[in-house]
Amino acid sequence: MKPDRMEPDRIEAARGVVAAMRDLLTLGLSQGTSGNVSVRHGDGFLVSPSGVPAEALTPESIVPMTFAGTHDHRLAPSSEWRFHRDILARRPDVHAVVHAHPDYCTAFALCGRTIPAVHYMIAAVGGPTIRCAPYAPYGTDALSALALEALEGRGGCLLANHGMIATGPDLAKALWLAVEMEALCRQYAIALQVGAPVILPDDEIARTVERFKTYGLRAQDGPAPR
């Protein structure tokens, strides 16, 4: 498939997915061919292909899919396309989904641990915890259902014995949240070695969630950095 046979808006959206996949590597959120990215596009979505290293991706590599789960492309979509599809279908506020296996998020996921409000920046996920979805095999409807439950009222979650999901109104914000989730997990891991982390109350996190809506650059850029 040649670039000029693709619609300009699809080329642009696919370029964003390629860039995000490469960002997962440079940001230390993923390695090898692990991790996958999707973005809402037209009546369906675009998702990274299965088993293709990020450095080998081109816009023509990105697989267009329907919400019925069908595709017509030379490459197979990511094995995790189901939860990408289901999140985008269920959550009209979400336009991009990032899945990765960063060390600290994954370490807590290996332990099935929920991340509590040890730092006010947990409000970036939309509530007082980062939930950990129970284990289900990768690529299955069961995993998708568990991920949706863990994402209820949240922008991100952990997947037991697997990794993490971050979502956003666009790819830049989804990637930003993925980085923030990994930072929170890293800081929590260090704090647990130091002593007993103090957990902020739910009402304080609720107030912070509201404050983030009008803080700094406001809605167009998401919550300001720490």
C-alpha positions as CSV (number, residue, x, y, z in Angstrom):
1,M,0.0,0.0,0.0
2,K,1.6,3.3,-1.1
3,P,1.3,6.4,1.0
4,D,-0.5,8.3,-1.8
5,R,-3.3,5.7,-1.8
6,M,-4.1,6.6,1.8
7,E,-6.2,9.5,2.8
8,P,-4.2,12.5,4.2
9,D,-6.0,12.4,7.5
10,R,-5.3,8.7,7.9
11,I,-1.6,9.2,7.0
12,E,-1.4,11.9,9.7
13,A,-3.1,9.7,12.3
14,A,-0.9,6.7,11.4
15,R,2.2,8.9,11.7
16,G,1.1,9.7,15.3
17,V,0.8,6.0,16.1
18,V,4.3,5.3,14.7
19,A,5.8,8.2,16.7
20,A,4.0,7.0,19.9
21,M,5.4,3.5,19.5
22,R,8.9,4.9,19.1
23,D,8.3,7.1,22.1
24,L,7.5,4.1,24.2
25,L,11.1,2.9,23.6
26,T,12.9,6.2,24.1
27,L,10.9,6.9,27.3
28,G,11.8,3.6,28.7
29,L,8.2,2.4,28.8
30,S,8.7,-0.7,26.6
31,Q,11.3,-2.8,24.8
32,G,11.6,-5.0,21.7
33,T,8.2,-5.5,20.1
34,S,6.2,-5.2,23.3
35,G,3.6,-2.5,23.8
36,N,0.9,-1.2,21.4
37,V,-0.9,2.0,20.6
38,S,-4.2,2.9,19.1
39,V,-6.0,6.1,18.1
40,R,-9.6,6.7,17.1
41,H,-10.0,7.4,13.4
42,G,-13.2,8.0,11.4
43,D,-15.7,5.2,12.1
44,G,-13.1,2.9,13.6
45,F,-9.5,3.1,14.9
46,L,-5.9,2.6,13.9
47,V,-3.7,0.2,15.9
48,S,-0.1,-0.8,15.8
49,P,0.6,-4.1,14.1
50,S,1.6,-7.4,15.8
51,G,5.3,-8.2,16.1
52,V,6.8,-5.3,14.2
53,P,9.7,-3.4,15.9
54,A,8.9,0.3,16.4
55,E,11.9,1.3,14.4
56,A,10.6,-0.6,11.4
57,L,7.1,0.9,11.5
58,T,5.8,3.3,8.8
59,P,2.4,4.9,8.5
60,E,1.5,2.1,6.0
61,S,2.2,-0.5,8.8
62,I,-0.6,0.8,11.0
63,V,-3.7,-1.3,10.8
64,P,-7.1,0.3,10.4
65,M,-9.9,-1.6,12.2
66,T,-13.6,-1.4,12.6
67,F,-15.4,-1.5,15.9
68,A,-16.8,-4.9,14.7
69,G,-13.2,-6.1,15.0
70,T,-12.5,-6.5,11.3
71,H,-9.6,-5.3,9.3
72,D,-8.3,-5.5,5.7
73,H,-4.6,-5.1,5.8
74,R,-1.4,-7.0,5.0
75,L,-0.3,-7.0,8.6
76,A,-2.2,-8.5,11.6
77,P,-3.2,-6.0,14.3
78,S,-1.7,-6.1,17.7
79,S,-2.8,-9.1,19.7
80,E,-4.3,-6.7,22.2
81,W,-6.6,-5.0,19.7
82,R,-9.7,-6.2,21.6
83,F,-9.1,-4.0,24.7
84,H,-8.1,-1.1,22.4
85,R,-11.4,-1.5,20.5
86,D,-13.5,-2.0,23.6
87,I,-12.0,1.0,25.5
88,L,-12.5,3.3,22.5
89,A,-16.1,1.9,21.9
90,R,-17.1,2.3,25.6
91,R,-15.4,5.6,26.4
92,P,-16.3,8.5,24.1
93,D,-13.9,10.7,26.1
94,V,-10.9,8.5,25.1
95,H,-9.3,8.9,21.7
96,A,-6.0,7.2,22.2
97,V,-4.9,4.1,24.1
98,V,-1.3,3.2,25.1
99,H,-0.3,-0.2,26.5
100,A,3.2,-1.0,27.7
101,H,5.3,-3.0,30.2
102,P,7.4,-0.4,32.1
103,D,9.4,-1.8,34.9
104,Y,7.7,-0.3,38.0
105,C,4.1,-0.4,36.8
106,T,4.7,-4.0,35.7
107,A,6.4,-4.9,39.0
108,F,3.3,-3.8,41.0
109,A,1.1,-5.6,38.4
110,L,3.1,-8.8,39.0
111,C,2.1,-8.5,42.7
112,G,-1.5,-7.6,41.8
113,R,-1.2,-4.4,43.8
114,T,-3.4,-1.3,43.6
115,I,-1.5,2.0,43.8
116,P,-2.9,4.2,46.5
117,A,-2.9,8.0,46.8
118,V,0.7,8.4,48.1
119,H,1.1,11.5,45.9
120,Y,-1.4,14.0,44.8
121,M,-0.4,13.4,41.2
122,I,-2.4,10.2,41.3
123,A,-5.3,12.5,40.5
124,A,-4.0,12.5,36.9
125,V,-5.7,9.1,36.5
126,G,-9.0,10.6,37.6
127,G,-9.3,9.1,41.1
128,P,-7.6,8.1,44.4
129,T,-6.1,4.8,43.1
130,I,-4.6,3.1,40.1
131,R,-6.5,-0.1,40.1
132,C,-4.9,-3.4,39.1
133,A,-7.2,-5.6,36.9
134,P,-7.1,-9.3,37.7
135,Y,-5.1,-11.6,35.5
136,A,-6.5,-12.9,32.2
137,P,-4.5,-14.2,29.2
138,Y,-3.3,-11.5,26.7
139,G,-5.5,-10.8,23.7
140,T,-8.7,-12.3,25.2
141,D,-12.2,-10.9,25.7
142,A,-11.7,-11.8,29.4
143,L,-8.8,-9.4,29.7
144,S,-10.7,-6.7,27.8
145,A,-13.6,-7.0,30.2
146,L,-11.4,-6.8,33.3
147,A,-9.5,-3.8,31.9
148,L,-12.7,-1.9,31.3
149,E,-13.8,-2.6,34.9
150,A,-10.5,-1.3,36.2
151,L,-10.7,1.8,34.0
152,E,-14.1,2.7,35.3
153,G,-13.8,6.4,36.2
154,R,-10.0,6.2,35.5
155,G,-7.7,7.1,32.7
156,G,-5.2,4.3,33.4
157,C,-4.9,0.9,35.2
158,L,-2.5,-1.9,35.7
159,L,-3.0,-5.4,34.3
160,A,-2.0,-8.2,36.7
161,N,1.1,-10.2,35.7
162,H,1.2,-8.1,32.5
163,G,1.7,-4.4,32.3
164,M,-0.3,-1.1,32.2
165,I,-2.8,0.8,30.1
166,A,-3.0,4.6,29.8
167,T,-5.7,6.5,27.9
168,G,-6.3,10.1,26.8
169,P,-8.2,12.5,24.6
170,D,-5.2,12.3,22.2
171,L,-1.9,10.4,21.9
172,A,0.2,13.1,23.6
173,K,-1.9,13.0,26.7
174,A,-2.1,9.2,26.8
175,L,1.7,9.0,26.6
176,W,2.0,11.7,29.3
177,L,-0.2,9.7,31.6
178,A,1.8,6.5,30.9
179,V,5.0,8.3,32.0
180,E,3.3,9.7,35.1
181,M,1.9,6.3,36.1
182,E,5.4,4.8,35.8
183,A,6.8,7.7,37.9
184,L,4.2,7.2,40.6
185,C,4.9,3.5,40.8
186,R,8.6,4.1,41.0
187,Q,8.2,6.6,43.8
188,Y,5.8,4.3,45.6
189,A,8.3,1.4,45.3
190,I,11.1,3.6,46.8
191,A,8.8,4.9,49.6
192,L,7.9,1.3,50.6
193,Q,11.6,0.7,51.1
194,V,12.0,3.8,53.3
195,G,9.0,3.2,55.5
196,A,5.2,3.3,55.5
197,P,3.9,5.8,52.9
198,V,1.2,8.2,54.1
199,I,-2.0,7.8,52.0
200,L,-3.8,11.0,51.1
201,P,-7.6,11.0,51.8
202,D,-10.1,10.5,49.0
203,D,-11.6,13.9,49.4
204,E,-8.2,15.6,48.9
205,I,-7.7,13.7,45.6
206,A,-11.2,14.6,44.5
207,R,-10.4,18.3,45.1
208,T,-7.1,17.8,43.2
209,V,-8.9,16.2,40.2
210,E,-11.1,19.3,40.1
211,R,-8.2,21.7,40.4
212,F,-6.4,20.0,37.5
213,K,-9.2,20.9,35.2
214,T,-8.3,24.6,35.4
215,Y,-4.6,24.4,36.3
216,G,-1.8,25.8,34.2
217,L,-2.4,25.4,30.5
218,R,-5.9,23.9,31.2
219,A,-7.7,21.4,29.1
220,Q,-5.7,21.7,25.9
221,D,-2.5,20.4,27.6
222,G,-3.8,18.4,30.6
223,P,-2.5,18.7,34.2
224,A,0.7,20.7,34.6
225,P,3.9,18.9,35.5
226,R,4.8,18.4,39.1
